[in-house]
Amino acid sequence: MSLPRVNNKSAGVACGIVKTPLNKLEKQMKEFLISLLNVFGLAWWVEVKTSTPRCIYYFGPFMTASEAESAKAGYVEDIESEGAQGINVLIQRCKPIDLTVAEDLGKIGDGGLWPVLSGQS
């Protein structure tokens, strides 16, 4: 017994209809996983420190260090375009309290981080 032939045009349309909800579901699942990692301080963040003005910016969360690494250039470019100087970037697992920590906000001393229990540096 042979299987019926399928018209490729109609098969492509059917796949397109099925693919969109899966992409949405995959995106929602990834966002959920990142949120869960962030709750436990296991998500990756891009920390950008500037000397002028004296600020610390946190961008994230990301599921992996490589995702954070890929995004960091855009964040640095934005901060440079605002005239910041003395920029240092660190990719790390952390749990920021505030996404922007500035000297004029009186929060530079504490670093703006929740303590995270981790064996990694």
SVG drawing of the C-alpha trace seen along z (x, -y; Angstrom):
<svg xmlns="http://www.w3.org/2000/svg" viewBox="-3 -63 41 65">
<polyline fill="none" stroke="black" stroke-width="0.4" points="0.0,0.0 1.4,-3.4 0.9,-6.7 -0.9,-9.5 1.2,-12.3 1.0,-15.6 1.0,-18.9 4.1,-20.8 2.3,-24.2 -0.5,-23.1 2.0,-21.4 4.0,-24.6 1.0,-26.6 0.0,-24.1 3.5,-24.1 3.4,-27.9 0.2,-27.9 1.6,-25.4 5.0,-27.0 3.7,-30.4 2.1,-29.1 5.1,-26.9 7.4,-29.9 5.2,-31.9 5.1,-28.9 8.9,-28.5 9.3,-32.2 7.0,-32.1 8.8,-29.0 12.2,-30.7 10.9,-33.8 9.5,-31.7 12.8,-29.8 14.8,-33.1 12.4,-34.5 12.9,-31.3 16.7,-31.6 16.5,-35.2 14.5,-34.4 17.4,-32.2 20.1,-34.6 21.3,-32.2 20.4,-34.4 23.2,-36.2 23.4,-40.0 25.6,-42.6 27.0,-45.0 28.3,-48.3 30.2,-50.6 31.2,-54.1 33.6,-56.5 32.0,-59.6 29.2,-59.8 29.8,-57.4 27.1,-54.8 26.4,-51.1 23.9,-49.8 22.5,-46.3 21.1,-44.8 19.3,-41.4 18.4,-38.9 19.8,-36.4 19.7,-32.6 23.3,-32.1 26.5,-34.0 26.9,-33.9 23.5,-35.6 24.6,-38.3 28.0,-38.6 26.2,-39.0 24.0,-41.8 26.7,-43.8 28.0,-45.8 24.6,-47.4 24.4,-48.5 28.0,-49.9 27.2,-51.8 24.1,-53.4 26.0,-54.5 28.9,-55.8 26.5,-57.8 25.3,-59.5 28.9,-60.7 29.8,-58.2 33.5,-57.6 35.7,-55.0 33.4,-52.1 34.0,-48.6 31.8,-45.7 31.3,-42.4 29.1,-39.5 28.0,-37.8 25.3,-35.8 23.7,-38.1 20.4,-39.5 20.3,-43.3 18.2,-45.3 18.2,-48.3 18.9,-48.4 20.7,-51.8 22.8,-52.6 24.2,-56.2 26.3,-58.2 23.6,-60.9 21.1,-58.2 23.3,-57.3 23.5,-53.6 27.0,-53.2 28.4,-51.7 26.2,-48.6 26.6,-47.8 22.9,-47.4 23.0,-43.6 21.2,-41.0 23.7,-38.5 23.7,-35.3 24.9,-32.0 27.0,-30.5 30.3,-28.7 30.9,-30.6 32.7,-33.9"/>
</svg>
